[in-house]
């Protein structure tokens, strides 16, 4: 079974995840083409090599014309449905956005139909989520395991004012997920990153027994002195089914993954 393991010692954001997938072998050109098919023809994905604490990684910057749009879930779903995506890519992207929609509805106490995304509805976050869905599908990844994500500390400014890290949506998305302590004053795991993580992964712990065939390194936009601000993805094969079962028995978080803000990372 082709699997992936996420090293989330420095958290996870949508741009970090997409950059890691491209660094591991997903086609940046094909991902950009399919994102443009969503009715975003001027979106460009700019990937460049950078260094975090001296370690090479790939950084993503999503470039697009300025806009002043606050999209609802229905509008984003229509964009995805009408885009030139494969069925698996659409299904995964829709699951991630619906998960965010359900959480935002709960956080703000409104029906999901009334939810309007601010940071997560922006073009760069749409590109991240749809791009990750394309990359996961293209690389044939059937299951994702993850280490406990780091959240960071401090506060950030979002559309609803200044809030403590983790942002409310991030905290709700990570209910039931084991978390890693971190004293770095920054938002390490973003709402988009948390939605991607909890949609893809249902088990958290050390790396399972696997044969690694590719590694991708996705850089966050800040370079911290304490540790490399990098998301690593290991892609390969489970060594055998018994290893998979052992991992499941010992590291199942019990988190329900039913189909249920950005700082400098999204």
Buried (B, 14 or more C-beta within 10 A) or exposed (E): EBBBBBBBBBBBBBBBBBBBBBBBBBBBEEBBEBBBBBEBEEBEBEBEEBEBBEBEBBBBEBEBEEEEEEBBBEBBBBBBEEBEBEEEBBBBBBBBBBBBBBBBBBBBEEEBEEBBBBBBBBBBBBBBBBBBBBBBBBBEBEBBBBBBBBBBBEBBEBEEEEBEBBBBBBBBBBEEBBBBEBEBEBBBBBBBBBBBBBBBBBBBBEBBEBEEEBBBBBBBBBBBEEBBBBBBBBBBEBEEEEEBEEBEEEBEBEBEBEEBBBBBBB
